[in-house]
């Protein structure tokens, strides 16, 4: 028994969603593990350099999200 045309379209959409969701879920985890491993194994980084790398990973929140949040708060209180 063949599937109706609508259900084939739905399964294709579901497949695309599943692939997209898996890529967004697994991708950052691979980077979170792969970047430090690459730095240690390829570049032979020591403990201090690994600490700098960890600090730079967290610096993005201070350098980007904190100023944007302050601008949004200032804009909200001005209205």
C-alpha positions in Angstrom: 0.0 0.0 0.0 1.5 3.3 -1.0 1.5 6.4 1.2 -0.6 9.4 0.3 1.2 12.4 -1.3 0.7 14.6 1.8 2.3 12.1 4.2 5.4 11.8 2.0 5.7 15.6 2.1 5.3 15.6 5.9 8.0 12.9 6.3 10.4 14.9 4.1 9.7 18.0 6.3 10.2 16.0 9.4 13.5 14.6 8.0 14.8 18.1 7.2 13.8 19.3 10.7 15.5 16.3 12.3 18.7 16.8 10.4 18.7 20.6 11.2 18.0 20.0 14.9 20.7 17.4 15.1 23.2 19.7 13.5 22.3 22.6 15.8 22.5 20.3 18.9 25.6 18.3 18.1 27.6 20.9 16.3 28.3 23.2 19.3 29.2 20.1 21.4 31.7 18.9 18.9 33.3 22.4 18.9 33.3 22.6 22.7 35.2 19.3 22.8 37.2 19.5 19.5 38.7 23.0 19.9 40.5 22.3 23.2 41.6 18.9 21.9 43.0 20.5 18.7 44.8 23.1 20.7 46.4 20.5 23.0 47.2 17.9 20.4 48.2 20.0 17.4 49.5 23.2 18.9 50.9 21.6 22.1 49.3 24.1 24.4 50.2 24.1 28.1 47.9 24.7 31.1 48.2 28.5 31.0 47.3 28.7 27.4 44.3 26.4 27.9 43.2 28.8 30.7 43.5 31.7 28.2 41.4 29.7 25.7 38.7 29.1 28.4 38.7 32.8 29.3 38.3 33.8 25.7 35.3 31.4 25.3 33.6 33.2 28.2 34.7 36.7 27.1 32.2 36.7 24.3 29.4 37.0 26.8 31.0 40.1 28.5 32.0 41.8 25.2 28.8 41.2 23.3 25.8 40.3 25.5 26.4 42.7 28.4 26.6 45.9 26.2 23.6 44.8 24.2 21.6 44.1 27.3 22.5 47.5 28.8 21.5 49.2 25.5 18.2 47.3 25.6 17.6 48.3 29.2 18.5 51.9 28.5 16.1 52.0 25.5 13.3 50.4 27.5 13.6 53.0 30.3 13.8 55.9 27.9 10.3 55.2 26.5 
